Amino acid sequence: MGMEMEMEMFFWVPIWFWIPFTMIVGIILWRLGRSLFEALRNNAAPKEVVAAKLIGKRTHVNGNERAYTTYYVTFECENGERREFRVKSDVYALSAEGDKGELTFQGTRFLDFQRQ
């Protein structure tokens, strides 16, 4: 009876190791695939230049011991459509709500904003 119990425990240890390992690898692959798909879709989209007004700015801080800040700006195009883009910190710092100008983007990727 003791030997059977040891063999049974030996059998279950690998299963309990592989289930979380497989889930973690699956999540990583899913996120990489999603990022790759978005990049390919953006690359295939035409570059657009539209008149727009910067109507909002926001940040998102993420992390535990080390904080990472993601910067977002929201534009309202001349046709009334609103678009939010993730931008670099320098673009965020130099932008002010109410700025008007030409917004250049490709799909969901922010390219440039020239104030007028």
C-alpha positions as a Markdown table, in Angstrom:
| # | Residue | x | y | z |
|---|---|---|---|---|
| 1 | Met | 0.0 | 0.0 | 0.0 |
| 2 | Gly | 2.8 | 2.4 | 0.8 |
| 3 | Met | 4.5 | 1.9 | -2.6 |
| 4 | Glu | 1.2 | 2.5 | -4.5 |
| 5 | Met | 0.8 | 5.8 | -2.7 |
| 6 | Glu | 4.3 | 6.9 | -3.5 |
| 7 | Met | 3.8 | 6.1 | -7.2 |
| 8 | Glu | 0.5 | 7.9 | -7.2 |
| 9 | Met | 2.1 | 11.0 | -5.7 |
| 10 | Phe | 4.9 | 10.8 | -8.2 |
| 11 | Phe | 2.4 | 10.6 | -11.0 |
| 12 | Trp | 0.5 | 13.7 | -9.9 |
| 13 | Val | 3.5 | 16.0 | -9.3 |
| 14 | Pro | 4.3 | 16.4 | -12.9 |
| 15 | Ile | 0.6 | 17.1 | -13.8 |
| 16 | Trp | 0.4 | 19.9 | -11.2 |
| 17 | Phe | 3.7 | 21.3 | -12.5 |
| 18 | Trp | 2.7 | 21.2 | -16.2 |
| 19 | Ile | -0.8 | 22.7 | -15.8 |
| 20 | Pro | 0.4 | 26.2 | -14.5 |
| 21 | Phe | 3.4 | 26.0 | -16.8 |
| 22 | Thr | 1.2 | 25.4 | -19.8 |
| 23 | Met | -1.2 | 28.2 | -18.8 |
| 24 | Ile | 1.7 | 30.7 | -18.4 |
| 25 | Val | 3.3 | 29.8 | -21.7 |
| 26 | Gly | -0.2 | 30.0 | -23.3 |
| 27 | Ile | -0.9 | 33.5 | -21.9 |
| 28 | Ile | 2.5 | 34.7 | -23.1 |
| 29 | Leu | 2.0 | 33.3 | -26.6 |
| 30 | Trp | -1.5 | 34.8 | -26.8 |
| 31 | Arg | -0.3 | 38.3 | -25.8 |
| 32 | Leu | 2.6 | 38.1 | -28.3 |
| 33 | Gly | 0.2 | 37.0 | -31.0 |
| 34 | Arg | -2.2 | 39.7 | -30.2 |
| 35 | Ser | 0.6 | 42.4 | -30.4 |
| 36 | Leu | 1.9 | 40.9 | -33.6 |
| 37 | Phe | -1.6 | 40.9 | -35.2 |
| 38 | Glu | -2.1 | 44.6 | -34.2 |
| 39 | Ala | 1.3 | 45.6 | -35.6 |
| 40 | Leu | 0.6 | 43.8 | -38.9 |
| 41 | Arg | -2.9 | 45.4 | -39.1 |
| 42 | Asn | -1.4 | 48.9 | -38.4 |
| 43 | Asn | 1.3 | 48.4 | -41.0 |
| 44 | Ala | -1.4 | 47.4 | -43.6 |
| 45 | Ala | -3.5 | 50.5 | -42.8 |
| 46 | Pro | -3.1 | 53.7 | -44.8 |
| 47 | Lys | -1.5 | 56.7 | -43.1 |
| 48 | Glu | -4.1 | 59.3 | -42.4 |
| 49 | Val | -3.8 | 63.0 | -41.8 |
| 50 | Val | -6.8 | 64.8 | -40.3 |
| 51 | Ala | -7.6 | 68.1 | -38.6 |
| 52 | Ala | -8.1 | 67.4 | -35.0 |
| 53 | Lys | -8.3 | 68.9 | -31.5 |
| 54 | Leu | -6.6 | 67.4 | -28.4 |
| 55 | Ile | -9.5 | 67.0 | -26.0 |
| 56 | Gly | -8.0 | 64.8 | -23.2 |
| 57 | Lys | -4.9 | 63.4 | -21.6 |
| 58 | Arg | -4.5 | 60.5 | -19.2 |
| 59 | Thr | -1.9 | 58.3 | -17.7 |
| 60 | His | -1.9 | 54.7 | -16.4 |
| 61 | Val | 0.6 | 53.6 | -13.8 |
| 62 | Asn | 1.4 | 49.9 | -13.6 |
| 63 | Gly | 3.8 | 47.8 | -11.6 |
| 64 | Asn | 4.6 | 46.9 | -8.0 |
| 65 | Glu | 8.2 | 47.6 | -7.0 |
| 66 | Arg | 9.0 | 49.6 | -10.1 |
| 67 | Ala | 6.3 | 51.8 | -11.7 |
| 68 | Tyr | 5.7 | 52.1 | -15.4 |
| 69 | Thr | 3.6 | 54.9 | -16.7 |
| 70 | Thr | 1.7 | 54.7 | -20.0 |
| 71 | Tyr | 0.6 | 58.0 | -21.6 |
| 72 | Tyr | -2.6 | 58.5 | -23.6 |
| 73 | Val | -4.0 | 61.4 | -25.5 |
| 74 | Thr | -7.5 | 61.7 | -27.0 |
| 75 | Phe | -8.2 | 63.7 | -30.2 |
| 76 | Glu | -11.5 | 64.7 | -31.7 |
| 77 | Cys | -11.3 | 64.7 | -35.5 |
| 78 | Glu | -13.2 | 67.3 | -37.6 |
| 79 | Asn | -15.9 | 64.7 | -38.4 |
| 80 | Gly | -16.6 | 64.3 | -34.7 |
| 81 | Glu | -14.9 | 61.0 | -34.3 |
| 82 | Arg | -12.8 | 60.5 | -31.1 |
| 83 | Arg | -9.5 | 58.6 | -31.1 |
| 84 | Glu | -7.3 | 57.7 | -28.2 |
| 85 | Phe | -3.6 | 56.9 | -28.8 |
| 86 | Arg | -0.8 | 55.7 | -26.6 |
| 87 | Val | 2.1 | 58.2 | -26.9 |
| 88 | Lys | 5.6 | 58.6 | -25.7 |
| 89 | Ser | 6.2 | 60.8 | -22.6 |
| 90 | Asp | 7.7 | 63.7 | -24.5 |
| 91 | Val | 4.7 | 63.9 | -26.8 |
| 92 | Tyr | 2.4 | 63.8 | -23.7 |
| 93 | Ala | 4.5 | 66.5 | -21.9 |
| 94 | Leu | 4.4 | 68.9 | -24.9 |
| 95 | Ser | 0.7 | 68.5 | -25.5 |
| 96 | Ala | -2.1 | 70.5 | -23.9 |
| 97 | Glu | -5.8 | 70.1 | -24.0 |
| 98 | Gly | -7.3 | 72.4 | -26.5 |
| 99 | Asp | -4.4 | 72.1 | -29.0 |
| 100 | Lys | -5.5 | 72.1 | -32.6 |
| 101 | Gly | -3.6 | 70.8 | -35.6 |
| 102 | Glu | -3.0 | 68.0 | -38.0 |
| 103 | Leu | -3.1 | 64.5 | -36.5 |
| 104 | Thr | -1.2 | 61.7 | -38.4 |
| 105 | Phe | -1.9 | 58.1 | -37.5 |
| 106 | Gln | -1.8 | 54.6 | -39.0 |
| 107 | Gly | -4.5 | 52.3 | -37.8 |
| 108 | Thr | -4.3 | 52.5 | -34.0 |
| 109 | Arg | -0.7 | 53.8 | -34.1 |
| 110 | Phe | 0.0 | 57.5 | -33.3 |
| 111 | Leu | 2.5 | 59.0 | -35.7 |
| 112 | Asp | 2.5 | 62.8 | -35.2 |
| 113 | Phe | 0.6 | 65.8 | -34.2 |
| 114 | Gln | 1.5 | 69.2 | -35.7 |
| 115 | Arg | 0.0 | 72.1 | -33.8 |
| 116 | Gln | -1.3 | 75.1 | -35.7 |
